[in-house]
Amino acid sequence: MATRAVITLPAAIQAGVAFEVRATVAHAMETGYRAGDDGSRLPRDLVRRFECRLDGELVFAADLYAAVSANPYLAFWLRVGKAGELSFAWFGDRGFEHRETRALSVA
């Protein structure tokens, strides 16, 4: 499966006003409890952590566990004072890592 992230930010961001950030990543999220076609257990493959940084400073993080669904969706509120770059990172089992960046322009 190709990894694809969808990140939603408002079209206009005002300095000092909170706005919602929404992010999801395409990931199968295998728990490790299911059996494959040959009867052996499928290896666990979960997204374990999500981080969002503004110009390198951590502004939001979440640790994810086995109960999270495939393609985990996160939404959180953020307030910024100036323009910058938001970076998003997902980390998981079996070396999974996916990163995206978005430029933030602030009015």
BELZIJO-V170549 format. One record per residue. N is the residue number from 0. RES is the residue in one letter. SS is DSSP state (helix for helix, strand for strand, loop for the rest). OMEGA is omega in degrees with one decimal (none if undefined). NEAR is the number of other C-alpha atoms within 8 Angstrom. Layout:
BEGIN
N;RES;SS;OMEGA;NEAR / N;RES;SS;OMEGA;NEAR
END
This chain:
BEGIN
0;M;loop;176.1;4 / 1;A;loop;-179.9;4 / 2;T;loop;179.5;8 / 3;R;loop;177.5;6 / 4;A;strand;173.7;9 / 5;V;strand;-179.2;7 / 6;I;strand;-178.2;8 / 7;T;strand;176.6;7 / 8;L;loop;176.7;8 / 9;P;loop;179.9;8 / 10;A;loop;-180.0;4 / 11;A;loop;179.6;7 / 12;I;strand;179.0;11 / 13;Q;loop;178.7;7 / 14;A;loop;177.1;10 / 15;G;loop;-179.6;7 / 16;V;loop;-178.3;8 / 17;A;loop;176.9;8 / 18;F;strand;-177.8;10 / 19;E;strand;174.7;10 / 20;V;strand;177.3;12 / 21;R;strand;-177.3;11 / 22;A;strand;174.4;11 / 23;T;strand;178.1;11 / 24;V;strand;177.2;12 / 25;A;loop;-179.8;11 / 26;H;loop;-174.0;11 / 27;A;loop;178.9;9 / 28;M;loop;177.1;13 / 29;E;strand;-174.9;11 / 30;T;loop;-175.6;10 / 31;G;loop;-179.4;9 / 32;Y;loop;-177.6;7 / 33;R;loop;176.7;8 / 34;A;strand;176.5;9 / 35;G;loop;-179.2;8 / 36;D;loop;-179.2;5 / 37;D;loop;177.0;5 / 38;G;loop;179.2;6 / 39;S;loop;-179.3;7 / 40;R;strand;174.6;9 / 41;L;loop;-177.7;10 / 42;P;loop;178.8;7 / 43;R;loop;179.4;10 / 44;D;strand;-175.3;12 / 45;L;loop;165.1;13 / 46;V;strand;-173.9;15 / 47;R;strand;-176.0;11 / 48;R;strand;174.3;11 / 49;F;strand;177.1;13 / 50;E;strand;173.5;12 / 51;C;strand;-179.4;12 / 52;R;strand;173.6;12 / 53;L;strand;-176.3;11 / 54;D;loop;176.7;8 / 55;G;loop;-180.0;6 / 56;E;strand;-179.6;6 / 57;L;strand;179.0;9 / 58;V;strand;177.2;9 / 59;F;strand;175.4;8 / 60;A;strand;177.6;9 / 61;A;strand;171.5;7 / 62;D;strand;-175.9;7 / 63;L;loop;-175.9;9 / 64;Y;loop;-172.9;8 / 65;A;loop;-177.7;8 / 66;A;loop;179.3;4 / 67;V;loop;-177.0;8 / 68;S;loop;172.2;7 / 69;A;loop;-179.2;9 / 70;N;loop;-174.4;10 / 71;P;loop;-177.9;11 / 72;Y;strand;178.3;8 / 73;L;strand;175.0;7 / 74;A;strand;179.6;8 / 75;F;strand;-178.7;8 / 76;W;strand;-177.1;8 / 77;L;strand;176.3;9 / 78;R;loop;-179.0;9 / 79;V;loop;179.1;9 / 80;G;loop;-176.9;7 / 81;K;loop;178.0;7 / 82;A;loop;179.8;9 / 83;G;strand;179.3;9 / 84;E;strand;174.5;10 / 85;L;strand;174.5;12 / 86;S;strand;-177.2;13 / 87;F;strand;-179.9;11 / 88;A;strand;174.8;11 / 89;W;strand;179.7;14 / 90;F;strand;-178.5;12 / 91;G;strand;178.8;12 / 92;D;helix;174.2;10 / 93;R;helix;175.5;5 / 94;G;helix;-178.9;6 / 95;F;loop;174.2;9 / 96;E;strand;177.1;8 / 97;H;strand;-177.9;8 / 98;R;strand;175.7;8 / 99;E;strand;174.3;8 / 100;T;strand;175.9;8 / 101;R;strand;175.2;7 / 102;A;strand;177.5;8 / 103;L;strand;172.4;9 / 104;S;loop;-174.1;9 / 105;V;strand;179.3;10 / 106;A;loop;none;6
END
